């Protein structure tokens, strides 16, 4: 009889001796080995119980909410095996992050109002960026939506290479340019650029 482990995250049938899902890297250490006969007689109340599970593991790197037995984040691949599962109701994670153009997370946006500049939030990251003002822009979270507004900076704030003049709503994967736009495919060295994640 064929034996396997069914991944609780993606449903893939895995060989019985693996500890991580071959498809999504979910932790299978606590998943019992089963066979086709057991799957057909599985009690549907077990499925309902699994769906009602109120625990999740929140990735500290990107804020993704994962299944309580996940060892790697489904979104960014970060090791979350040491994250203690918490109640869905209690979990509060960053709704948005700012990433450098190479994909590294630079800043997690986890409060309602943030001033960004060389003398405010991200000052260490922006210290050498002379086109960025000391008090450059404000990021605001309102009803799970992220907005940016320029604070009369010397060189402007750009969203997707367009200079903004009023509070502007951001979406994931938008590019924010502080102090410079992209000209002829190249970015200015003294400005800085972030991707919204």
RAJOFEN-V899052 format. One record per backbone hydrogen bond with DSSP energy under -0.5 kcal/mol. CO is the residue of the C=O (numbers start at 0). NH is the residue of the N-H. If there is no record, write none. Layout:
co->(CO/CO)
nh->(NH/NH)
//
This chain:
co->(1/3/4/4/6/11/11/13/14/18/18/20/25/27/33/34/35/36/38/42/42/43/44/45/46/47/49/53/54/55/55/56/56/58/63/63/65/66/68/70/70/72/77/77/79/85/86/95/96/96/97/97/98/99/103/103/106/106/107/108/108/111/113/113/114/115/115/116/119/120/121/122/125/127/128/132/132/133/135/136/137/138/139/139/141/144/145/146/147/148/155/156/157/158/161/167/169/170/173/173/174/175/175/176/176/177/180/180/182/185/187/189/189/191/193/194/195)
nh->(35/33/6/13/10/6/13/4/17/27/28/24/20/30/3/38/39/40/41/45/46/47/48/49/50/51/52/87/67/57/85/58/65/62/58/65/56/69/26/79/80/76/72/79/82/55/90/108/98/196/105/106/194/102/99/105/97/108/109/94/95/140/115/138/120/135/136/119/122/116/125/126/128/129/131/117/135/118/150/115/148/113/141/146/144/141/169/139/167/137/178/163/176/161/158/147/145/173/175/195/159/177/193/157/178/191/182/187/185/182/190/130/131/177/175/98/172)
//
